[in-house]
Amino acid sequence: MKDFSSLKQALKLADIGLETSPLAPNTKIPLIPLSQGGHGYKNSTNDKAKLNKMFSNAPQANLCLRLDTSHLIMVDVDLHTEQANGKETLVKLKKKGMELPTDTYIESTPHNGLHYYLKADISSKDINEAFGKSSGVEIHTHSSSIYPSEIDGKQYEPLDGRTFADIKPAPQWLLDYINQQAQTKKPFITARYRDKLYTGKLLDEFVNGASSGNRNAFITRIAGRMFAVGAEADTVYNMLLVINDNFLTPPLKEREINIIFESILRRDSQPQFNF
């Protein structure tokens, strides 16, 4: 990637009202960490002065597009394995009359996937494994890495010379599907009847979750705290999966959860000596 190419694209997108922010080079991680006052994709802006400042010390930064304030969604079609082939999922959907617009703005990804961008005013969490387990399709509603970002030396690339001006509205069947997947509204509850104990604070921390850029540290901390209060390994692992699926935005891949869990389990299994 050439120096400041992400900044140039960010400024171009700002002209049409789209909000972006820098990601750390070669990653999808926000450049400004939460520990330094960052807010993940919520740092995105279309204020050109702010963009110039954010990118000034990051000539090789990747680029994040904020989807919700840009009134967009992104359908991520991956090709992870033969068992999770997103393109095959699209073929099956098409046979049911559920087709994505092929003339919308689409980017190829560094790992041979496709990102379909569509106009939509919708409030929803990201949907992993959309249309079934191991479908190879995800629906992103908060943020997305975009051109000219690169991972391992490979760039996201627009197809057929298209631009964001080519984005088409999301089809109604897709909006209906997203609405169906949305969580049931929670009751409005404000009362608390007892002083908050350690377990209550821990449960609150579970539900508060974490956004992109802080998810690994959050899961590591939560796993350590559960082991510290004596939870069994199976309990810790199952709780991490529940927290990841329901309270992280977007959720981590399962292999990342496994790596963190195994690391904390090894540490917790080491003999402790008191002198």
N, C-alpha and C positions, 0 to 999 in steps of 0.2 A: 504494500500500500504506500502511495506517495504521501509525503508530509502534508498534513492538514487537509487531505482529501475528504475526511469525515466532516471537518468544519465547513468546507465548501458545500457539501451536500446538506448539512444542517441549515446553513444560511439560505440555500435554495428552497428547502422545504418550509422554512420560516415564512417565505414570501407567500405561500399558499395556506398559512395558518397552522401548519403541523408542528408539534412540539417534540424536540429531541434532546438528548443528553449524551455525554461521553461514557463509553465503557472502557475498562482496562484493555490494553492491547492484547490481541489474540484470545480474548475471553468474552463472555456474556455478563461479566460482573461489573456493576457500576464503578466508575472511576473514583467517585467520592464515597468512601466507606461510611457506614453508619456511625462508627466510632469518631469520625471527624465531622459529624453533623450532616451527613448525607441522608437522603431519603429515597434511595433507589431510583426507580423510574419516575418518581414524583418530582425529581429535580429537573425534569425535562421542561423546556421553555421554547417559545418562538421569539423571545426578546434577543435581538442580534447582539446587543452589547453584552448580555449575560453569556450568550453562547461563545463569543470571542474570548471572554474571560475564562470560562470553563475549559476550553480547548487550548488555551495559550501555552500551557506547560505539558501538553499531551499530543505531540505531532503524529503519533502512531495510534491514537485512540480509535476504538471501534465506535459504532454509532447505534444508539437505542432510540426507537420511535415509541412515544407514548400513544397507546391506542385509544384509551377511553376518552380523553379530552379531544382526540382527533376524530372521534365518531367513526372508528374503524374496528374491525376484528380481523384476526389472521388465522387461517386454517393451515396447520402445519402437517404436511404429508411426508412421513418418514419412510425410510427403507432400512430398518434395523436388521431384520432377519427374514427368512422366508415365512416364518410364522406371524410376522407383524409387518406385512407389506401394505403400506398406506395406499399405494396406487390400486392394488386389488380391491381395497375397501371402497375406493371411489367408483370402480367399475360396478361393484355390487349395488352401491347406492343408485347409480345411474339407471340400472335395470329396474329399479323401483320408482323411477321418475324423480329422483333426488340428485340433481346434477349441479355442480359448481360452475359458475360462469368461466369459460375458458378464455374469454377476451378481457378479463380484468387484469389488474397489475399483479404479476407473479414473479417471484424471485427464486432462482435455484440456490440451494444452500451448499456450504462447503462439504457436506457429507451426502451429496446427491439426492437431497430431498427437495420439496417444493413448498413455498410459502404463498398462499393465495390471500390477497388483501381485498377486503370488502367493506362497503359502507354499512354502518349499523349503529343505531342509538340504542344501546342495551347495557344494562347493569348486571353483570354476572361474574362469577369467579372463572378462572381458566378451567377448561375441561380436559383432563388427561384421559387417554384411552376412550375418546369419543367414539360412539357407534359400536361399542363392545370392547372387551378386554383384548389386548394385543392387536388392536385394529391398525396401529401405525398412524393414527390421526389424532391430533390435538387441536383444540380451539383456544386461541389466546385472545383475551379481552383487555389486558392491562398494558403489555409492552412487547416489543419484538426487536431483535437485532436485525439491522437492515444494511443494504448496500451503502457504502463500500467496505463494510466490516469484513474481516477475514479471520479464519481459524486455521491454524497449522498451514499457513501460506496459501489457503484457498479462499476466494471471495464469494460473498453473496452476489448474485448477478441478476439484473432484470432480464426477463425473457422478451425477445422480439422487439427490443428497443422501446418498450413501454415505459411510461412514467406514472406517477401518482395521479395525474390527470385522467388516466384510463380506468381508474377504480370504478367498479360496478356495484350497485346495491346488493346486499346479501339476499338470496332468495328466501321467500317466506317459509319454506319448509325448514331451512336452517335456523331461522329465528325461532320458529316453533320448537325445534329440538332443543335449542339453548334454554328457552324459557321452561321447558319441561324438566331440564336437568338442574335448574336453579333450586337452591335450598329453600325449604319452607320458611316463611318469615318467622323469626323468633318473637316470643311474647315480650312486651315491654316491661321489664322487671327492674326495679331500683332498690327494693328493700333488702337489708342485710340484718340478720337477727342476732348474730353473735360476733364477738371479736374474731378477727381473721387469724387462724392458726397457720402453721407451716404448710400443712396439706392444702389448705384453702388457697394460699399464695401460689403453691406449685400448680394447682389446677387452673388458677387464673392465668398463669404464665403459659400453660399448654394452649389455652383458648386464644390468647392474644397472638400467639404464633410469631411469624417473622416474614418479611418480604425478601425478594431477591437481593442478593448481596450479603445477607446475614444469616441465611438458612443453615449452612453447615455449622457455623459457630453455635447457633441456637440449638440444633439437634445434639451437638456434642455436649453442650452444657446440661440439657434436659436429661440425656442418658446418664451423665455422671451423677446428677442429683437423685435420679431414681435408684441407681445402684447404691448411693450413699445412705438411703433410708431403708435398705435391705430388700428391695424388690428382687424377685427371681429373674434370671436372665430372659426366660420366655416372656414374662410379663413386660419387661423393659422393651424387648424387641417388638412385641405386638402393639404396645402403646406408641412407639416411635412411628410405626406404620399408620396408625390412626391419626396421630398428630400431623404427619406429613401429608396425608390425603385430604385432611379437613381444615388445617390451620396454617399451612405454608402457601405463599403466593409467589411464583407457582411452586408446586411440589417438586421435591428432588426426585431424581431417578432412583429406583429401588436399589441399584448397585451402590449408589452413594450412601444410602442408609446402611447397607450391609457393611461397607468399609468403616463407617463411623462406629457402628455397633461393635464390630469385631475389635476395633482399636480400644474402645473403652472397656470391653469385656476383658481383654488381655491385661489392661492396666489394673482393673479391679481384682483380677485373679492373682496378682502378685502378692506374696506374703508380706504382711506388715509387721515391723519390729518396733516394740516399745522399750525404751531404755530408762 
